[in-house]
Amino acid sequence: MRLWKRATGVLKDRYRILVARLAPHGPCRNPDLETVIIKATSHDDQCMDYKNVQRVFRWLRTSPLYFKPILYNLSMRMEKTNSWVVALKGLMLIHGVFCFDLPAVQKMGRLPFDLSRFSDGHMSHEKGSGFNAFVRAYFAYLDHKSMFVFSKAKKSSKNGKGEETEEILMEELQNLEKLQGLIDMLLQIKPWHHHMKVVLILEAMDCIMDEVFELYDTFCAEIERVLLKIYDMGGKVEAGIGLSIVQKAEFQGDKLSLYFDFCRDIGVLNALECPKILRIPEKDIHELRRIINEKKTLEGTNNGVVANEDKIVSKNMESEKGLRTVISHQWEVFDDIIIDVKENAIATTNPFQEPYNLVPCIVLPDLISL
């Protein structure tokens, strides 16, 4: 059965090469280039055809104008295939294209083909589920990485037009979160079943390990620089985001250690020399928490001062209202104040008369009637 599948794959590749050579030239059609791409992504599940892969890269080094035909022919092959071998080789090929520092590669955006729902048509569901998951996870990472590279290139092009060249602190924190997300996606790319330990899968894992090393080194360098900026000029919001990134970095470091151990166990060559896992010093974590708590304390103090000032202002307004003079054109009638000497109690509500000037009012008898 295995020999029959291999023979069928060889026949399919030869047929596609024959069709490519007979096809007319066009803006995106180059028979020689298409032939090389078919050979680089053949149905042979033994190993990757690195000789033809290098030929594809040689076309790209010759002129960036070949990037569009390479992308077109590779996309056509990926969309038509239902073989996990061809799909995986195509992903490894486009992964290598990312290594070229070309504006066309950086501005590609989303991948021109979709393997998010890929399913092998030559294997049973139980046996092919692991290979399908591997291809889907690999595609998802490359698709997100392409968008990440595109967004970075877009910002760089804007900065080249005279706009602000230095990224603000919040944008740098967002980039760190995106890098952590890409690392999480890389950790999902692994052979889940024991029967997947074949040569082609191990070669793909070598590419994945190289990507993990590069991406993690970039993250470690960026986070050290961003943390220094937070200590220097960051606020409570930036310190809070930085603290969440640091806490996730600690958890992610443990996952990376387990991932490296797994790769060494299955025989991935690049996993023999693993990078040093980043460990954030405890003093840096305390510094972030101090900034957060300090900002909270200052905000609480400011709110208290404002509240007290409001109370003082309201009291002054009340006092001013109490001293306000009201002028009226109508006469007001006030009751006379009668003080009884016998009771020896002074009760007055007249604010214009001092207490010591009050003279007791004595009622005299009528002498005339006498």
Steps between C-alpha positions, in 0.01 A plus 500: 500500500781739588682419176181563302450841664859595420461398137173693473669811643783475246251476215310803625819708521609401149159587362506844666849565362384406150203735523725781628743463212222505242328801655560837328704773665320777681549771765493238773570187296857384455528132399856460629419659837177302534688177430750575774220575748326171419822308560562687827150408622482144367296215647814326625452468877859390566659844522498855367657558158742772616673511162188632328415717801831679453419540131179681593695727733754563225222631278396734779856622553536567128219756502215596737274494193491121527328522838153538351532198262640288786209598721245437226627155401543388858149619588347310208674182613395544865136562414473187284684248719343269756831340604652596833847444351453758224330743739779473759773545238321806367486652850870432552572666167300815580664501844837523330378788286442703820875497558548732202506864604297623204230771504270274299526227764439747783192646329343165416251505788288187526624186327351465150367149575291354780581176681304572817259214418747267333423129503703224338297308244713185493496401870234394747376753750668330795840477332485832320368717785849560640646600162200724428540674835872550436437660159223724636707620795800570277283696257336700781838610633638603159180688420515698826872560463445638151244746638737597782782569253258696283387723788862571597589588141195726474605695808855530368375638168293761685799599710699546181258771386600739777269382774607409850782246475503377858231258610302604802521280806150359458574384145815324617300321769249390237785363288621297797152355546492406131840333528374296794198400294723384215710296742185332632401410144845352436467277806185350348699365204609151604443137401226382733511129407786253510449394135580860393870464579599491134792677331292773337330594830837516676636726226202729544561501877857616433354803321261557791781485755702758306193724500451455875861598570481810282163615628585440867832684469313797352248491785769487769687797351181704461362438847821612671496826305128563558526433874769767529271747325215413738724566801604831349179645357219248532169556675264270685341362181836423336633344820188282528537371143872447555429298814254274315759447223768412755270255678411332171869487407569298815222255414605489135859423598385185677303395190807558283712279724249216465482559124878478464507178703231350278689595183819344632314180584361458147839571340485860377861599435461873564359429846839383627611858562214694655507869595508611858153552639433859604443546872390848608673607825271533797611858557370597154160351580493689832589820315204459266267439793644802680422721201144370487441545874671840502277629223194371682607675820560828320161479332331435832679797657403731218139390524503574873637850448238575243228374730625716790525801276141445393392492863689823574349675202150389596551625856624836377199529275273422791672763715475751223131420469458559874657849479303603196290819544146485364340833401120507488250778425252361755505569873570209721327482841712364788362399837618702800750339728366476858745404769372391839743598776367245739593216275854645458531339157598695195355369174566710193490449132604857406846490344548880512485537881780394730402304813668744745302802367168342573312692775224320686158639417310577829122558480406811724151558651267771361558800740246731334209278577607509859 
